[in-house]
Each structure stands twice: as C-alpha cells, then as structure tokens.
C-alpha cells in the first residue's frame, strides 16, 4: 500500500465510494473479548482486557463529548438528535461508533489515514461544533489535534475506497465485524439543491 497523507479523510462529497455488507455476528470474538455497556448498549473489545489498548478504550468510552456542563436537554446526544432527526437510541449507537473511530485513530500510526462511515462522519461534524471541548479532547486522548480533512481534489477520491477498507480492518481487529451503520455511499452529489445518495 502506498504512503498516504497523515490524518483522516472525510467521506463527505466524495463521488466514488465503497459499499460494505456487514453483520453483527459476535461469534468470531475471542474468548478474551471484554464487553462494556454504555447507556444500555453493549460493545465488545476484541483484545486482552489487561492490555494497554483496553485501558485506552475505557478512557475513550468515558470521555464526555460536547459540553459536559450542559443541561440534559442540551447534551451532546440531544444535539445529535436535533441535527440528524435520529431517535435517542440511534444517536447513542452512532455516537458509540464514533468513539470506536476515535479509538482506532489513537492506536494506529499517525501517518496512516483512516476513513469513517457516513453516519460516523455526521457525529464527527457535530463534535467539531464544540470547538473548545473538541480541542481539549484531541489533546487529552491523542496528544495532538484530531483534524478533519475533507477530500480536496477529485483525484484523491480514488484512494478513499482503499482507505475505508483499511479502516474496517482496524475495526475488526479490535471490535469484530462492524455494524451496518458503517456502510458507505457509492455516490453522493448535489442535483438541483438535493443531495443524492446511492447505497451499494
């Protein structure tokens, strides 16, 4: 695999994207997998619970997103619900997947680019709205700013499917098979003011 630019690539506004059929089969998880529940949603970490990665995941899982001092109805999950129209249950599930994306960024080399699914990218965009908490989170969890880098040139979109497939391999290494919400769009573009998306 050729060298890539540092950081992460956003799937937004990229015309050539990758589909991934996924399942939530937990039978492939090793016996050492650790199950952690967050807001009633179970997540499995497919590594030794005594490892440093398990400690990092616990830190990522517990880190407050958005403004931790906000009233409940102004919490991060409610902001996601208002921005996306999702139910609270769906918002919490996708936020959990965003936390997994953060974890993958922490445990992979900084010069390896990773790409989130579109729903996870929605959470990333909302997290960026909280500029000060996002900056603090980046420094505390990664030790550096976690920059969002949308694809800037059409030719760069050719690398996105490969980078997304690579990201899913990292995901499987730590969490097993990714859920369907990690699916990717085949095409996304504007047509008379409407955003058209084809799933494959």
Secondary structure, DSSP 8 states (H G I E B T S, - for coil): -----SSEEE-TT-SS----------TTS-TT-EEEEETTEEEEE-S-TTSHHHHHHHHHHHS--S-TTS-GGGSHHHHHHHHH---HHHHHHHHHHHHHHHHHHHHS-TTS-EE--HHHHHHHHHHHHSHHHHHHHHHHHTSS---EEE--SGGGGGGHHHHHHHHHHHHHHHHSS--GGG--EEEEEEETTEEEEEE-
